[in-house]
Amino acid sequence: MLLLIIIVASVLIALYKRYFPVTGVHRLVETPPAADSIQLLDVRDYNQSFNNPVPQSINLPVAYLNRNIHELSGSRVHVVASSKLEKNMSIRILRRKGIEVAGFTLTERQSPPKQDKGKGYCYGI
């Protein structure tokens, strides 16, 4: 019984850290210009950031954030992420390391595009 409680608690904590929104951080529609006090941090994967680069930002994917956090020079950052999951994970990691997050920007649309389910849609007819 105790083992079941431990497993359920650890699953709930993992889900909370990934999917529950982070409070106190504001979303901006567009990435702000780089300033002296705020550093732009791109937490998207390398292949996504290569196709759509953010000027004057440091590209440090979420998977490498813990071990390469020393590359950040400022104490305030603006996070650029492609999904809510990347945003939540990176902001929690940064806050744990004592870095203030000034805001975030999501680069991809969060709702899937509407598809025409008519006849011949998948064949382009």
C-alpha positions in Angstrom: 0.0 0.0 0.0 2.8 2.4 0.9 4.5 1.6 -2.4 1.3 2.5 -4.3 1.1 5.8 -2.5 4.7 6.6 -3.3 4.2 5.8 -7.0 1.0 7.9 -7.3 2.6 10.8 -5.5 5.7 10.8 -7.8 3.5 10.6 -10.9 1.4 13.5 -9.7 4.5 15.6 -8.9 5.9 14.9 -12.4 2.7 15.9 -14.0 2.4 19.1 -12.0 5.9 20.2 -12.9 5.3 19.6 -16.6 1.7 20.7 -17.3 0.6 23.0 -14.5 1.1 26.7 -15.6 3.7 28.8 -13.9 2.3 31.8 -12.2 3.7 35.3 -12.1 5.3 35.2 -15.6 3.7 37.3 -18.3 3.3 36.2 -21.9 4.3 38.5 -24.7 3.0 38.0 -28.3 6.3 39.0 -29.8 9.9 38.7 -28.5 11.1 42.0 -27.0 14.2 43.6 -28.3 17.4 42.7 -26.5 18.1 45.0 -23.6 21.1 45.3 -21.3 19.1 44.1 -18.3 17.2 41.2 -19.9 18.8 38.4 -21.8 16.9 36.4 -24.4 17.0 32.6 -23.8 15.7 30.3 -26.6 14.9 26.9 -25.0 13.6 25.3 -28.3 15.5 22.3 -29.8 18.4 23.1 -32.1 16.5 22.1 -35.2 13.6 24.4 -34.5 15.7 27.4 -33.5 17.9 26.9 -36.6 14.8 27.2 -38.9 13.3 30.2 -37.1 16.2 32.0 -35.2 15.6 34.7 -32.6 18.2 37.5 -33.0 20.6 38.1 -30.1 19.4 35.1 -28.1 21.2 32.3 -26.5 20.0 28.9 -27.7 20.0 26.5 -24.8 17.4 23.7 -25.1 15.5 22.6 -22.0 17.3 19.2 -22.0 20.7 21.0 -21.6 19.5 23.8 -19.3 20.6 22.2 -16.0 24.2 21.5 -17.0 24.8 24.6 -19.1 23.1 27.2 -17.0 26.5 28.9 -16.4 26.3 30.3 -20.0 23.7 32.8 -18.9 25.3 36.1 -18.0 22.3 38.0 -16.7 20.1 37.5 -13.7 16.9 38.3 -15.7 15.9 36.4 -18.8 13.0 36.3 -21.3 12.2 32.7 -22.4 11.4 31.8 -26.0 9.7 28.4 -26.2 7.8 26.4 -28.8 5.3 24.8 -26.4 3.7 25.2 -23.0 5.6 22.1 -21.8 9.0 23.7 -22.7 8.0 26.9 -21.1 6.9 25.4 -17.8 9.9 23.2 -17.5 12.4 25.9 -18.3 10.9 28.5 -16.0 10.8 26.1 -13.1 14.5 25.2 -13.7 15.5 28.8 -14.0 13.7 29.8 -10.8 15.3 27.0 -8.9 18.7 28.2 -10.0 17.9 31.8 -8.8 17.4 33.4 -12.2 14.4 35.8 -12.5 12.2 35.2 -15.6 10.8 38.5 -16.9 8.4 36.9 -19.4 8.0 34.3 -22.1 7.0 34.0 -25.8 5.6 30.9 -27.5 6.6 30.5 -31.1 4.1 27.9 -32.3 0.3 28.1 -32.4 -1.2 26.1 -29.6 -4.3 24.9 -31.5 -4.0 22.5 -34.4 -5.0 23.8 -37.8 -8.5 22.9 -39.1 -8.4 20.3 -41.8 -10.8 19.8 -44.7 -12.1 16.2 -44.2 -13.8 16.2 -47.6 -13.5 13.6 -50.3 -10.1 13.1 -51.6 -8.4 15.3 -49.0 -5.4 13.1 -48.3 -4.7 12.6 -52.0 -4.8 16.3 -53.0 -7.6 15.7 -55.4 
